[in-house]
Amino acid sequence: MIDPKNHTYHVEILGSEEKFNEMIEAIRAKAVWLSDEEIEEILDEETEKNIGPSFWYSQMY
């Protein structure tokens, strides 16, 4: 399980833990081959580079 409390950067960008959880579900739906560990790595890299989750967020709608 990916805890939004460990990803405050994304929660802040998305506006809420609910939106963060929706984004995680979108990632899982679109990239079923990714493990939670791999998703965590993507989130960490986005945080490190100060980039938003634009690809995953756009896939939600």
GIQUIFEN-V238732 format. One record per residue. RES is the residue in three letters. PSI is psi in degrees with one decimal (999 if undefined). BURIAL is b if it has 24 or more other C-alpha atoms within 12 Angstrom, else e. Layout:
[[RES PSI BURIAL] [RES PSI BURIAL]]
This chain:
[[MET 135.8 e] [ILE 116.3 b] [ASP 121.0 e] [PRO -23.6 b] [LYS -20.0 e] [ASN -1.7 e] [HIS 56.6 b] [THR -30.2 e] [TYR -48.9 b] [HIS -39.0 b] [VAL -42.3 b] [GLU -44.6 e] [ILE -43.9 e] [LEU -22.0 b] [GLY -15.1 e] [SER 161.4 e] [GLU -33.3 e] [GLU -45.8 e] [LYS -37.2 e] [PHE -48.4 b] [ASN -36.5 b] [GLU -40.4 b] [MET -42.4 b] [ILE -41.4 b] [GLU -36.5 e] [ALA -41.0 b] [ILE -48.6 b] [ARG -36.2 b] [ALA -37.7 e] [LYS -24.9 e] [ALA 67.3 e] [VAL -19.0 e] [TRP -14.4 e] [LEU 133.8 e] [SER 167.0 e] [ASP -37.5 e] [GLU -40.3 e] [GLU -38.4 e] [ILE -42.4 b] [GLU -41.9 e] [GLU -41.2 e] [ILE -46.5 b] [LEU -42.8 b] [ASP -40.2 e] [GLU -41.8 e] [GLU -42.2 e] [THR -46.4 e] [GLU -38.3 e] [LYS 0.0 e] [ASN 43.3 e] [ILE 150.8 e] [GLY 167.8 b] [PRO 48.9 b] [SER -40.6 e] [PHE -50.9 e] [TRP -40.4 b] [TYR -40.5 b] [SER -24.8 e] [GLN -13.7 e] [MET -21.4 e] [TYR 999 e]]
